[in-house]
């Protein structure tokens, strides 16, 4: 296991909290492997947490296209009774480069204000945590980008998220820097295409992410596999209830 020190936001969870992941492909793919959620339940066994993944490939802070009658992001967060929202955005937006930064900051601000105006759990506004995109990993092959052109933009957009989060007193996790540190320390790649974690990547990323969020890290071990099987079964059923495989038809 690779452990990289990261400044933790020390997120506080309460008993019975509904934690919802939203955002782009990075968020969506957490549900397919279950390592992060397994560690979350392991660390907070006494809190009876409810975790839902509403990530959707290609999602941005403002632009989240869906099939007709799928429902708004707000309606699905209300259905999940979200208390805590882990928001993974910024990668898709970063392709607009430096010229898109001002608009991006406005979109983050609008997202924060709109989300804070909601009471998805019926009682109080949700806690928001903003998480930056990860860096593009250089896999050393001519068939894939090495990140040298993309990463500078991701860094700019990560900084923009950090600045808007700080101005609004919203917890922020710099996954760009964390992922770069992990890549540099690793003997094996974290991604299968430079931008998306493999299953092993998610497994090795789960501990450092827990540390970044809560200030503590539980080492992964095979004794957690039984719990992970239950997490994955839940996630499979939630996905097929929340989101039709072919929503258009």
PASEBA-1860 file (N, C-alpha, C; in nm, 3 decimals):
! residues 249
1> XXXXXXXX> 0.083/-0.120/0.000/0.000/0.000/0.000/0.087/0.125/0.000 ~ 0.051/0.220/-0.086/0.123/0.347/-0.092/0.047/0.448/-0.008 ~ 0.117/0.511/0.084/0.056/0.614/0.167/0.122/0.747/0.138 ~ 0.044/0.841/0.093/0.095/0.975/0.064/0.031/1.072/0.162 ~ 0.108/1.145/0.240/0.048/1.242/0.332/-0.034/1.345/0.255 ~ -0.151/1.373/0.305/-0.238/1.474/0.244/-0.305/1.552/0.355 ~ -0.321/1.680/0.334/-0.390/1.759/0.435/-0.537/1.723/0.434 ~ -0.587/1.674/0.544/-0.723/1.625/0.551/-0.821/1.738/0.579
9> XXXXXXXX> -0.939/1.728/0.518/-1.044/1.827/0.548/-1.116/1.792/0.677 ~ -1.089/1.669/0.729/-1.147/1.621/0.855/-1.300/1.636/0.854 ~ -1.358/1.578/0.751/-1.504/1.577/0.736/-1.569/1.503/0.852 ~ -1.671/1.561/0.910/-1.743/1.500/1.021/-1.874/1.440/0.971 ~ -1.897/1.315/1.002/-2.020/1.248/0.966/-2.104/1.221/1.090 ~ -2.234/1.221/1.071/-2.327/1.195/1.181/-2.399/1.064/1.160 ~ -2.452/1.010/1.266/-2.521/0.881/1.259/-2.638/0.890/1.161 ~ -2.645/0.793/1.071/-2.753/0.787/0.975/-2.737/0.876/0.854
17> XXXXXXXX> -2.623/0.942/0.840/-2.602/1.031/0.726/-2.616/0.956/0.593 ~ -2.677/1.024/0.497/-2.684/0.975/0.360/-2.575/1.047/0.280 ~ -2.475/0.973/0.237/-2.361/1.029/0.163/-2.381/0.997/0.015 ~ -2.381/1.101/-0.069/-2.406/1.081/-0.212/-2.286/1.132/-0.292 ~ -2.236/1.046/-0.381/-2.130/1.085/-0.474/-2.194/1.133/-0.602 ~ -2.153/1.252/-0.650/-2.198/1.301/-0.779/-2.075/1.345/-0.858 ~ -2.093/1.364/-0.988/-1.982/1.410/-1.068/-1.961/1.327/-1.193 ~ -1.840/1.330/-1.243/-1.808/1.270/-1.373/-1.770/1.123/-1.361
25> XXXXXXXX> -1.698/1.073/-1.461/-1.664/0.931/-1.465/-1.585/0.886/-1.343 ~ -1.497/0.972/-1.291/-1.422/0.936/-1.171/-1.516/0.897/-1.058 ~ -1.623/0.975/-1.039/-1.721/0.943/-0.935/-1.800/0.819/-0.969 ~ -1.845/0.810/-1.093/-1.931/0.698/-1.133/-1.865/0.563/-1.110 ~ -1.736/0.553/-1.143/-1.670/0.423/-1.139/-1.637/0.375/-0.998 ~ -1.651/0.460/-0.897/-1.632/0.412/-0.760/-1.726/0.295/-0.730 ~ -1.848/0.300/-0.783/-1.950/0.201/-0.748/-1.920/0.063/-0.806 ~ -1.836/0.056/-0.907/-1.811/-0.073/-0.971/-1.716/-0.161/-0.892
33> XXXXXXXX> -1.642/-0.102/-0.801/-1.540/-0.178/-0.729/-1.559/-0.177/-0.578 ~ -1.609/-0.070/-0.523/-1.653/-0.068/-0.384/-1.546/-0.050/-0.278 ~ -1.422/-0.024/-0.315/-1.316/-0.018/-0.214/-1.332/0.102/-0.121 ~ -1.356/0.219/-0.177/-1.370/0.338/-0.093/-1.489/0.325/0.001 ~ -1.604/0.283/-0.052/-1.722/0.272/0.034/-1.703/0.166/0.142 ~ -1.633/0.058/0.109/-1.606/-0.045/0.209/-1.525/0.012/0.325 ~ -1.421/0.089/0.293/-1.341/0.152/0.399/-1.425/0.253/0.478 ~ -1.515/0.320/0.410/-1.601/0.418/0.477/-1.688/0.349/0.582
41> XXXXXXXX> -1.751/0.239/0.544/-1.834/0.166/0.639/-1.750/0.102/0.750 ~ -1.630/0.057/0.715/-1.543/-0.004/0.814/-1.503/0.096/0.921 ~ -1.466/0.217/0.879/-1.422/0.318/0.975/-1.537/0.371/1.059 ~ -1.656/0.381/0.999/-1.769/0.441/1.069/-1.881/0.339/1.089 ~ -1.844/0.223/1.139/-1.939/0.113/1.156/-2.059/0.154/1.240 ~ -2.035/0.237/1.341/-2.142/0.274/1.434/-2.235/0.382/1.381 ~ -2.207/0.438/1.263/-2.288/0.549/1.213/-2.402/0.505/1.120 ~ -2.402/0.379/1.079/-2.509/0.329/0.990/-2.528/0.421/0.869
49> XXXXXXXX> -2.419/0.447/0.799/-2.423/0.536/0.684/-2.499/0.475/0.567 ~ -2.563/0.559/0.489/-2.625/0.521/0.363/-2.546/0.590/0.252 ~ -2.493/0.512/0.157/-2.409/0.568/0.052/-2.473/0.540/-0.084 ~ -2.484/0.645/-0.163/-2.543/0.633/-0.297/-2.450/0.698/-0.398 ~ -2.434/0.632/-0.513/-2.350/0.685/-0.620/-2.438/0.734/-0.734 ~ -2.436/0.866/-0.756/-2.511/0.925/-0.867/-2.418/0.987/-0.970 ~ -2.292/0.940/-0.973/-2.198/0.987/-1.073/-2.244/0.949/-1.213 ~ -2.205/1.030/-1.309/-2.251/1.007/-1.447/-2.142/1.058/-1.541
57> XXXXXXXX> -2.086/0.969/-1.623/-1.977/1.004/-1.711/-2.005/1.130/-1.793 ~ -1.912/1.224/-1.792/-1.926/1.346/-1.869/-1.988/1.462/-1.795 ~ -2.035/1.439/-1.673/-2.102/1.545/-1.598/-2.009/1.661/-1.565 ~ -2.067/1.780/-1.565/-1.997/1.901/-1.525/-2.081/1.972/-1.418 ~ -2.024/2.075/-1.355/-2.099/2.150/-1.255/-2.233/2.198/-1.312 ~ -2.230/2.251/-1.433/-2.352/2.309/-1.490/-2.420/2.215/-1.588 ~ -2.344/2.146/-1.670/-2.399/2.070/-1.783/-2.406/1.922/-1.748 ~ -2.529/1.872/-1.731/-2.549/1.730/-1.697/-2.663/1.674/-1.781
65> XXXXXXXX> -2.635/1.643/-1.907/-2.741/1.596/-1.997/-2.795/1.460/-1.956 ~ -2.926/1.444/-1.970/-2.991/1.318/-1.936/-3.099/1.285/-2.039 ~ -3.142/1.160/-2.040/-3.252/1.120/-2.124/-3.380/1.191/-2.079 ~ -3.477/1.200/-2.169/-3.605/1.264/-2.140/-3.670/1.200/-2.018 ~ -3.716/1.284/-1.926/-3.788/1.241/-1.805/-3.701/1.165/-1.705 ~ -3.569/1.173/-1.722/-3.481/1.109/-1.623/-3.498/1.172/-1.485 ~ -3.524/1.302/-1.486/-3.534/1.375/-1.360/-3.415/1.466/-1.340 ~ -3.431/1.569/-1.262/-3.323/1.665/-1.238/-3.227/1.611/-1.134
73> XXXXXXXX> -3.104/1.666/-1.130/-3.012/1.627/-1.023/-3.073/1.649/-0.885 ~ -3.149/1.759/-0.870/-3.211/1.788/-0.741/-3.312/1.682/-0.702 ~ -3.388/1.632/-0.800/-3.489/1.531/-0.768/-3.425/1.401/-0.720 ~ -3.312/1.365/-0.780/-3.245/1.240/-0.740/-3.174/1.256/-0.606 ~ -3.121/1.374/-0.579/-3.060/1.398/-0.448/-3.167/1.401/-0.339 ~ -3.285/1.449/-0.375/-3.397/1.446/-0.280/-3.440/1.303/-0.253 ~ -3.447/1.224/-0.359/-3.484/1.083/-0.342/-3.383/1.011/-0.253 ~ -3.256/1.049/-0.264/-3.150/0.987/-0.183/-3.141/1.049/-0.044
81> XXXXXXXX> -3.217/1.157/-0.019/-3.216/1.226/0.110/-3.074/1.264/0.150 ~ -3.004/1.327/0.056/-2.861/1.356/0.074/-2.834/1.449/0.192 ~ -2.747/1.404/0.281/-2.694/1.486/0.391/-2.556/1.540/0.358 ~ -2.476/1.457/0.291/-2.338/1.492/0.255/-2.320/1.462/0.107 ~ -2.268/1.559/0.033/-2.248/1.543/-0.110/-2.099/1.554/-0.142 ~ -2.043/1.448/-0.200/-1.906/1.449/-0.248/-1.911/1.476/-0.398 ~ -1.866/1.594/-0.440/-1.883/1.640/-0.577/-1.751/1.636/-0.653 ~ -1.744/1.549/-0.753/-1.624/1.529/-0.834/-1.645/1.593/-0.972
89> XXXXXXXX> -1.598/1.715/-0.989/-1.615/1.784/-1.117/-1.483/1.849/-1.160 ~ -1.482/1.900/-1.283/-1.371/1.981/-1.328/-1.288/1.924/-1.442 ~ -1.292/1.792/-1.462/-1.208/1.736/-1.568/-1.259/1.777/-1.706 ~ -1.388/1.754/-1.732/-1.442/1.789/-1.862/-1.431/1.939/-1.889 ~ -1.459/2.018/-1.786/-1.453/2.163/-1.801/-1.312/2.211/-1.836 ~ -1.210/2.138/-1.789/-1.072/2.184/-1.805/-1.028/2.190/-1.951 ~ -1.099/2.122/-2.040/-1.061/2.123/-2.181/-1.087/2.259/-2.246 ~ -1.160/2.347/-2.178/-1.178/2.483/-2.230/-1.053/2.568/-2.208
97> XXXXXXXX> -0.962/2.520/-2.127/-0.837/2.591/-2.106/-0.851/2.719/-2.028 ~ -0.747/2.801/-2.026/-0.748/2.925/-1.947/-0.864/3.018/-1.978 ~ -0.910/3.018/-2.103/-1.016/3.111/-2.141/-1.150/3.074/-2.076 ~ -1.162/2.953/-2.029/-1.288/2.911/-1.968/-1.292/2.924/-1.817 ~ -1.185/2.976/-1.756/-1.176/2.977/-1.610/-1.278/3.068/-1.544 ~ -1.302/3.186/-1.599/-1.399/3.277/-1.537/-1.539/3.217/-1.535 ~ -1.578/3.160/-1.648/-1.709/3.095/-1.655/-1.715/2.978/-1.558 ~ -1.605/2.904/-1.549/-1.599/2.789/-1.459/-1.619/2.831/-1.314
105> XXXXXXXX> -1.554/2.938/-1.273/-1.571/2.988/-1.137/-1.716/3.025/-1.110 ~ -1.780/3.086/-1.207/-1.921/3.122/-1.192/-2.008/2.998/-1.177 ~ -1.974/2.894/-1.250/-2.051/2.770/-1.243/-2.035/2.703/-1.106 ~ -1.914/2.706/-1.052/-1.892/2.651/-0.918/-1.973/2.729/-0.815 ~ -1.967/2.862/-0.824/-2.039/2.947/-0.730/-2.190/2.920/-0.737 ~ -2.242/2.908/-0.859/-2.384/2.880/-0.876/-2.420/2.744/-0.818 ~ -2.333/2.646/-0.837/-2.357/2.512/-0.782/-2.363/2.517/-0.630 ~ -2.268/2.585/-0.568/-2.266/2.594/-0.422/-2.391/2.662/-0.370
113> XXXXXXXX> -2.426/2.775/-0.430/-2.543/2.850/-0.382/-2.672/2.771/-0.400 ~ -2.686/2.706/-0.516/-2.807/2.628/-0.541/-2.817/2.509/-0.446 ~ -2.704/2.442/-0.424/-2.704/2.324/-0.338/-2.733/2.361/-0.194 ~ -2.676/2.471/-0.149/-2.699/2.515/-0.011/-2.842/2.563/0.012 ~ -2.913/2.594/-0.096/-3.051/2.640/-0.083/-3.149/2.523/-0.072 ~ -3.098/2.400/-0.087/-3.184/2.282/-0.085/-3.185/2.217/0.054 ~ -3.289/2.139/0.076/-3.299/2.054/0.194/-3.339/1.915/0.146 ~ -3.241/1.846/0.090/-3.269/1.715/0.032/-3.318/1.615/0.135
121> XXXXXXXX> -3.273/1.631/0.259/-3.316/1.540/0.366/-3.444/1.586/0.433 ~ -3.498/1.696/0.385/-3.622/1.748/0.440/-3.605/1.837/0.561 ~ -3.481/1.854/0.608/-3.459/1.930/0.731/-3.352/2.037/0.719 ~ -3.241/2.006/0.653/-3.128/2.099/0.653/-3.052/2.092/0.522 ~ -2.975/2.198/0.495/-2.892/2.202/0.375/-2.782/2.096/0.385 ~ -2.743/2.037/0.273/-2.639/1.934/0.276/-2.501/1.992/0.298 ~ -2.413/1.910/0.351/-2.270/1.942/0.356/-2.213/1.912/0.219 ~ -2.138/2.006/0.164/-2.077/1.989/0.032/-1.926/1.972/0.048
129> XXXXXXXX> -1.870/1.875/-0.023/-1.725/1.861/-0.034/-1.691/1.862/-0.182 ~ -1.606/1.954/-0.223/-1.562/1.960/-0.362/-1.428/1.888/-0.378 ~ -1.422/1.800/-0.478/-1.301/1.724/-0.505/-1.256/1.752/-0.648 ~ -1.129/1.782/-0.665/-1.077/1.819/-0.796/-1.063/1.697/-0.885 ~ -1.038/1.719/-1.014/-1.003/1.607/-1.102/-0.868/1.548/-1.062 ~ -0.846/1.424/-1.100/-0.714/1.364/-1.085/-0.627/1.406/-1.203 ~ -0.497/1.389/-1.188/-0.404/1.419/-1.297/-0.408/1.309/-1.402 ~ -0.369/1.343/-1.523/-0.350/1.242/-1.627/-0.218/1.171/-1.600
137> XXXXXXXX> -0.222/1.039/-1.604/-0.105/0.957/-1.575/-0.030/0.924/-1.704 ~ 0.100/0.941/-1.703/0.183/0.906/-1.817/0.212/0.756/-1.814 ~ 0.150/0.683/-1.907/0.169/0.538/-1.911/0.285/0.498/-2.002 ~ 0.353/0.597/-2.057/0.473/0.567/-2.135/0.448/0.496/-2.265 ~ 0.334/0.521/-2.327/0.303/0.460/-2.455/0.267/0.567/-2.556 ~ 0.306/0.547/-2.679/0.277/0.645/-2.783/0.129/0.647/-2.819 ~ 0.054/0.547/-2.774/-0.088/0.537/-2.808/-0.176/0.628/-2.721 ~ -0.119/0.680/-2.611/-0.197/0.761/-2.518/-0.122/0.889/-2.485
145> XXXXXXXX> -0.197/0.998/-2.457/-0.131/1.122/-2.417/-0.052/1.102/-2.288 ~ 0.056/1.178/-2.273/0.139/1.166/-2.153/0.099/1.266/-2.045 ~ 0.001/1.349/-2.074/-0.049/1.443/-1.975/0.017/1.579/-1.979 ~ 0.121/1.594/-2.059/0.196/1.719/-2.058/0.115/1.837/-2.108 ~ 0.018/1.813/-2.196/-0.066/1.921/-2.247/-0.192/1.940/-2.163 ~ -0.240/1.832/-2.105/-0.368/1.838/-2.033/-0.351/1.878/-1.887 ~ -0.248/1.827/-1.824/-0.231/1.851/-1.680/-0.219/1.998/-1.640 ~ -0.151/2.082/-1.719/-0.148/2.224/-1.682/-0.287/2.285/-1.672
153> XXXXXXXX> -0.377/2.246/-1.761/-0.514/2.296/-1.753/-0.588/2.239/-1.632 ~ -0.569/2.110/-1.606/-0.633/2.049/-1.489/-0.586/2.119/-1.362 ~ -0.458/2.153/-1.358/-0.404/2.223/-1.243/-0.471/2.359/-1.226 ~ -0.491/2.432/-1.336/-0.559/2.561/-1.330/-0.701/2.547/-1.277 ~ -0.771/2.446/-1.324/-0.910/2.426/-1.283/-0.919/2.375/-1.140 ~ -0.821/2.298/-1.099/-0.813/2.256/-0.959/-0.796/2.377/-0.869 ~ -0.709/2.469/-0.908/-0.687/2.591/-0.831/-0.814/2.675/-0.825 ~ -0.887/2.679/-0.936/-1.013/2.756/-0.937/-1.114/2.696/-0.840
161> XXXXXXXX> -1.125/2.565/-0.839/-1.217/2.500/-0.743/-1.175/2.533/-0.601 ~ -1.045/2.525/-0.576/-0.992/2.554/-0.442/-1.027/2.697/-0.399 ~ -1.009/2.791/-0.489/-1.033/2.932/-0.455/-1.180/2.959/-0.426 ~ -1.269/2.905/-0.510/-1.413/2.927/-0.488/-1.459/2.854/-0.362 ~ -1.407/2.734/-0.340/-1.442/2.659/-0.219/-1.399/2.736/-0.095 ~ -1.277/2.790/-0.097/-1.226/2.865/0.018/-1.310/2.990/0.043 ~ -1.351/3.058/-0.063/-1.430/3.181/-0.049/-1.568/3.152/0.009 ~ -1.615/3.028/-0.005/-1.747/2.991/0.043/-1.743/2.898/0.163
169> XXXXXXXX> -1.623/2.879/0.219/-1.606/2.791/0.335/-1.659/2.651/0.308 ~ -1.621/2.598/0.191/-1.658/2.462/0.151/-1.534/2.374/0.155 ~ -1.539/2.258/0.217/-1.423/2.168/0.218/-1.381/2.131/0.075 ~ -1.250/2.127/0.054/-1.196/2.099/-0.078/-1.085/1.996/-0.068 ~ -1.084/1.900/-0.160/-0.979/1.798/-0.164/-0.908/1.806/-0.299 ~ -0.778/1.828/-0.294/-0.695/1.841/-0.414/-0.652/1.702/-0.461 ~ -0.733/1.640/-0.545/-0.700/1.508/-0.597/-0.596/1.515/-0.708 ~ -0.581/1.632/-0.769/-0.480/1.648/-0.874/-0.341/1.625/-0.815
177> XXXXXXXX> -0.309/1.697/-0.709/-0.178/1.683/-0.646/-0.161/1.545/-0.584 ~ -0.266/1.498/-0.517/-0.259/1.366/-0.453/-0.233/1.257/-0.555 ~ -0.305/1.260/-0.667/-0.287/1.155/-0.768/-0.147/1.161/-0.830 ~ -0.095/1.282/-0.854/0.040/1.293/-0.909/0.142/1.232/-0.813 ~ 0.125/1.256/-0.683/0.216/1.198/-0.584/0.206/1.046/-0.584 ~ 0.085/0.996/-0.596/0.067/0.851/-0.599/0.130/0.789/-0.723 ~ 0.110/0.854/-0.837/0.170/0.801/-0.961/0.323/0.792/-0.948 ~ 0.381/0.897/-0.895/0.527/0.904/-0.887/0.585/0.801/-0.791
185> XXXXXXXX> 0.506/0.764/-0.689/0.555/0.669/-0.589/0.525/0.524/-0.624 ~ 0.443/0.502/-0.727/0.393/0.367/-0.755/0.483/0.291/-0.851 ~ 0.485/0.160/-0.835/0.555/0.071/-0.927/0.465/0.026/-1.041 ~ 0.334/0.032/-1.019/0.236/-0.010/-1.118/0.142/0.107/-1.147 ~ 0.088/0.115/-1.269/-0.002/0.226/-1.301/-0.133/0.221/-1.222 ~ -0.190/0.337/-1.201/-0.321/0.348/-1.137/-0.434/0.345/-1.240 ~ -0.405/0.388/-1.362/-0.508/0.398/-1.465/-0.483/0.298/-1.576 ~ -0.588/0.274/-1.655/-0.571/0.184/-1.770/-0.561/0.263/-1.901
193> XXXXXXXX> -0.590/0.394/-1.894/-0.582/0.475/-2.015/-0.527/0.615/-1.988 ~ -0.471/0.634/-1.870/-0.416/0.764/-1.834/-0.511/0.852/-1.756 ~ -0.643/0.834/-1.774/-0.739/0.923/-1.706/-0.842/0.850/-1.620 ~ -0.857/0.719/-1.637/-0.955/0.644/-1.559/-0.885/0.535/-1.477 ~ -0.909/0.534/-1.347/-0.850/0.432/-1.262/-0.896/0.293/-1.302 ~ -0.806/0.198/-1.297/-0.841/0.057/-1.308/-0.898/0.012/-1.173 ~ -0.944/-0.112/-1.166/-0.991/-0.163/-1.037/-0.880/-0.155/-0.933 ~ -0.758/-0.196/-0.971/-0.647/-0.190/-0.878/-0.615/-0.045/-0.840
201> XXXXXXXX> -0.636/0.046/-0.934/-0.615/0.187/-0.904/-0.712/0.237/-0.799 ~ -0.839/0.201/-0.814/-0.938/0.240/-0.713/-0.907/0.177/-0.578 ~ -0.859/0.053/-0.579/-0.824/-0.013/-0.454/-0.712/0.062/-0.383 ~ -0.609/0.100/-0.456/-0.494/0.168/-0.395/-0.524/0.314/-0.365 ~ -0.624/0.370/-0.432/-0.661/0.510/-0.411/-0.753/0.527/-0.291 ~ -0.823/0.421/-0.253/-0.926/0.431/-0.148/-0.868/0.479/-0.015 ~ -0.754/0.423/0.025/-0.694/0.461/0.152/-0.650/0.607/0.156 ~ -0.573/0.653/0.056/-0.535/0.794/0.054/-0.655/0.889/0.048
209> XXXXXXXX> -0.761/0.849/-0.021/-0.880/0.934/-0.025/-0.945/0.942/0.113 ~ -0.951/0.830/0.183/-1.005/0.831/0.320/-0.922/0.924/0.407 ~ -0.790/0.919/0.389/-0.702/1.006/0.468/-0.728/1.152/0.435 ~ -0.745/1.183/0.306/-0.768/1.321/0.266/-0.901/1.375/0.319 ~ -0.999/1.288/0.332/-1.131/1.331/0.379/-1.141/1.332/0.531 ~ -1.083/1.233/0.597/-1.108/1.214/0.739/-0.983/1.218/0.827 ~ -0.867/1.223/0.765/-0.744/1.230/0.843/-0.694/1.098/0.895 ~ -0.758/0.990/0.854/-0.713/0.857/0.897/-0.723/0.761/0.781
217> XXXXXXXX> -0.646/0.657/0.785/-0.641/0.563/0.675/-0.643/0.421/0.726 ~ -0.737/0.341/0.675/-0.746/0.200/0.711/-0.679/0.119/0.601 ~ -0.576/0.043/0.633/-0.511/-0.039/0.529/-0.609/-0.141/0.473 ~ -0.603/-0.160/0.343/-0.689/-0.262/0.283/-0.637/-0.401/0.317 ~ -0.728/-0.492/0.349/-0.688/-0.631/0.372/-0.801/-0.722/0.325 ~ -0.768/-0.847/0.302/-0.864/-0.941/0.244/-0.983/-0.968/0.336 ~ -0.970/-0.937/0.464/-1.083/-0.957/0.555/-1.200/-0.864/0.523 ~ -1.173/-0.761/0.444/-1.278/-0.667/0.407/-1.355/-0.711/0.283
225> XXXXXXXX> -1.314/-0.821/0.221/-1.377/-0.864/0.097/-1.524/-0.900/0.115 ~ -1.559/-0.959/0.227/-1.699/-0.995/0.252/-1.785/-0.870/0.256 ~ -1.735/-0.767/0.325/-1.807/-0.640/0.331/-1.814/-0.577/0.192 ~ -1.707/-0.586/0.115/-1.706/-0.527/-0.019/-1.807/-0.596/-0.110 ~ -1.824/-0.725/-0.095/-1.924/-0.797/-0.174/-2.064/-0.742/-0.147 ~ -2.092/-0.713/-0.020/-2.223/-0.657/0.015/-2.239/-0.516/-0.042 ~ -2.132/-0.437/-0.034/-2.134/-0.301/-0.089/-2.161/-0.305/-0.239 ~ -2.093/-0.395/-0.309/-2.109/-0.403/-0.454/-2.247/-0.452/-0.494
233> XXXXXXXX> -2.303/-0.543/-0.415/-2.440/-0.590/-0.442/-2.539/-0.475/-0.427 ~ -2.523/-0.398/-0.321/-2.609/-0.281/-0.300/-2.595/-0.183/-0.414 ~ -2.470/-0.152/-0.453/-2.445/-0.055/-0.558/-2.502/-0.100/-0.692 ~ -2.491/-0.229/-0.720/-2.546/-0.284/-0.845/-2.697/-0.262/-0.850 ~ -2.764/-0.293/-0.742/-2.910/-0.278/-0.739/-2.952/-0.132/-0.741 ~ -2.877/-0.046/-0.671/-2.912/0.096/-0.673/-2.895/0.153/-0.813 ~ -2.785/0.117/-0.880/-2.761/0.167/-1.015/-2.877/0.133/-1.108 ~ -2.922/0.009/-1.104/-3.028/-0.033/-1.196/-3.165/0.020/-1.155
241> XXXXXXXX> -3.177/0.066/-1.031/-3.301/0.132/-0.989/-3.296/0.280/-1.023 ~ -3.180/0.342/-1.000/-3.162/0.485/-1.020/-3.150/0.521/-1.168 ~ -3.094/0.431/-1.248/-3.055/0.467/-1.382/-3.067/0.350/-1.479 ~ -3.162/0.359/-1.570/-3.178/0.254/-1.669/-3.053/0.241/-1.754 ~ -3.019/0.119/-1.790/-2.898/0.097/-1.871/-2.911/0.169/-2.004 ~ -3.029/0.164/-2.065/-3.053/0.238/-2.189/-3.173/0.329/-2.167 ~ -3.146/0.445/-2.112/-3.254/0.536/-2.075/-3.328/0.594/-2.194 ~ -3.264/0.601/-2.311/-3.329/0.663/-2.425/-3.450/0.584/-2.469
249> X> -3.437/0.451/-2.472/-3.545/0.366/-2.518/-3.637/0.323/-2.405
END
